[in-house]
Amino acid sequence: MDKLSELSHFKAAQNIILQGFDPISAGGFTQIPNFLLNDPHISANAKVVYSKLLSYAWHSSAVFPGQETMTKDIGMSQPTIARALHELEENEWLEIQRRGQGKTNIYILKYRVVNKK
């Protein structure tokens, strides 16, 4: 999968250019949907877990990190991550496909836009 920044049509539309070594941008960044950030039914922990899953997804076409990997990467306990994943699944931000004992789950991230009336 090509990096977005290497695609010619992206470069043509680019209005911000990072030049030189910037340790923050060099490590990458992840944008999460404002609809998720503004959803009062989703906890801060669940928002962080979703953003980490989204970060994993940008680096690979398939997302199936183990909860142990997420605990190390995010700095949350496994039970906290499990609750956050359940919360995201219950609120239809995430679909979890369980692959069986000893295998990590596959996480399908969903973008759910809610019309406010």
C-alpha angles and dihedrals in degrees: 000000000000120000113251091235091058096056112103095222089052092050090051092055096040113122098174121058123190111208128185127008113321110172092203098053092034088063090053132238138234129222118206125197116269088224087066094043091051096044105113091197093064119080124228090248091055091049091053092048091049091050091050091050088049089051091053090049093057090059097048140022091235127050119205111134117162119245088245090060090049092051090057095043098044102030095233126125120258093247090052091051091047090052091048092050091049090049092051091048093048090051093048097246091116140030118204120205110196113213101191140268116333094013128101120246123253112237120209111197116214130200108215116187113193118201111227115217 
